[in-house]
């Protein structure tokens, strides 16, 4: 078998793989690209996607209230200001020492409460739209909605998306260079 016919077979196989992957992956790649773009810009959206971090009175941790007091204040704030029906379970606490602020991010919804670390004053209550976008981006939104543990849907989603992208890359390289090699071999 001539070298050019072997290359031609690989090019045909690459074209078939490229075509088979393209249509199913197109929708997911569009979502991943759009949400990835939004996540890249989240800090530059004037607080629309990610609330701006406020500043507290003191950056000296010795002057701050204990984290337990701030935690209780954040829970009371979310229940009093937004809804008493919202879950009070904290997903994470983001302390910014250089700003003297603690951000309490809730696990089951997209609200955050920013408190002054020194006096516990509420600096901001805001929606974290970037957290929703991140869940859409990595597929964990389905795990969240369905209540699955261990993120199995996210793992399958990211694995398939990654393999599809890798398949596009490899088959695209073969499509590009294979045609050149076939012409050169003739």
N, C-alpha and C positions, 0 to 999 in steps of 0.2 A: 504494500500500500504506500502510495506516494505521501510525502510529508504534507503537501498542500491539501490532500483529501482528508487526512487525519485532522488537520487544523480546521477544515471546513465542517467536519463532524462536530468538533468541539464548539464551533461558532453556532451551528444549528441547535445543539443542546443548550447552549447559553441563551439563545434567542427564545427557545421554548420555556426555559426556566424563568426568564425575564417576563415573558407574557403571562405565565401562570401565576406569578407572584403579584404582578402589577395591579390588577383590578381589586382583589381582596385587600391588599395592603394600602391602596391609595387613600381610602377613608381614614384609616388609622394614622398614616403618615401626615395627613393634613391636620388632624387633631393634635398630634404630637408636635408638629412644627408650629402651629398657631399658639398652643399653650406654652411651648418652650419660649417663643418670642415674648409672650406676655410675662412669663416668669423672669426673663432677662431684663425686662423694663420695669418690674414691679416697684422698685425704689424710686423710680422717676415718673410716677403717675399722679403726683400731688395727692397722695393718700387714697386714691381710688382702689387700687389693688392691695396695697400694704399701708396700714396707718403709719404716719410719721411718728418717730419716737420723740416723746416730749422730754423735758428736762426737769429734774427735781431740784430741791434746795441745796442739798449737800452731796458731794461725791466721797465723803469720808464714811466708810462702813461702820466706824465706831459710833456715829451719830444716828444710825438707822434703827428702825423698829425691828423686832424679831420677825423672821419670815412667817411664823405662824400667825402673828397679828395681821400682817399684810395679806396673807392667804384668806383669813376670815373676812377681811374688809372687801377683798375682790369678790368673794361669793355673795356677800350681802349686796354689793353694788350691782352685780349682774342680775340678781333676783329682784331688787327694788327698781332698777332703771330699765330693764328690758322685759323680763317675764319671770314670774315665780315658778313657771313650769319648766324652764330650761334646766338641763343637767348642770350640776355644780362641780362635776369632776374635771379636775385640771389636767390638761394634756402636757403642759410644760410651763415652767416659770423662767422667763428670760430676764436676767438681771443685767442692767447696763451700768457698771460702776462709774464710768466716765460721765454719765448723765444723771446718776442718782435716782434711777427709775427701775421699777420692776414691772414687767409685762406678764400678766396671767392669761394664758391662752387655754381655752376650754377644749376638752376632748371631743365632745359630741356635737358641737356647733361651731360657727366661725366667728365668735365674738372674742374680743380681748379687752382687758381692763388694765390700764397703765396707772400705777400708783407711785407717788413720791415716797421714796424709801425712808426719808427722815420722819415725816409726819403722817403718812398714810393717806394724804389727800388724793382724791381721784383727779388725775391729770387728763384722762381721755378714756372714753368707751367707744370702741369702733369695731366694725366688721372687717374681718381678714379675708377678703375675696381671694387673695393669693393662695390661701390654704385650699380652697375649693378648686382653683385652677391647677394646683399641684396634684391634687387627688385625681383630677381628670387626666392630667398629663401622664401619670404613672399607672393609671388603671385601678388604683386603690379605692376609687369612688364606688366601684361595684362591690368590693369587699365590705366597705362601710355600709352601703345600702342593704346588702344581704346578711350582714352580721357574721361573716365568716372570720374565723380566727387563723392567725398565721399568714395572712395575705396570699392565699393560693391563686386567686384570680390575678392579682398584681404580678406574681411570679410568672404565670403562664403568658399574660399579656406582654410583659417586658421581654420575655424570652422569645416569643414569636415575632415581636416587632424587631428585636435585635437580629434574629436569624434572617428575617426577610430583608432587612437593610443590608446585612452581610451578603445575602444572595444577590441582591441588586448590584452591589459593588463588584463582586467577583464576576458575575455574568456580564455586567457592563464593561469591565476591563477586557474580557474575552471578545465581546462584540466589537469594541473599538480596535484593539490590537490584532485580533484574529483576521479581520478584513485586510489590514495592512500586510500581515504575514502571508496571506493567501496570494495577494497581488505580487508580493516579492518572490514567492516560491514558484510562480508561473513562468 
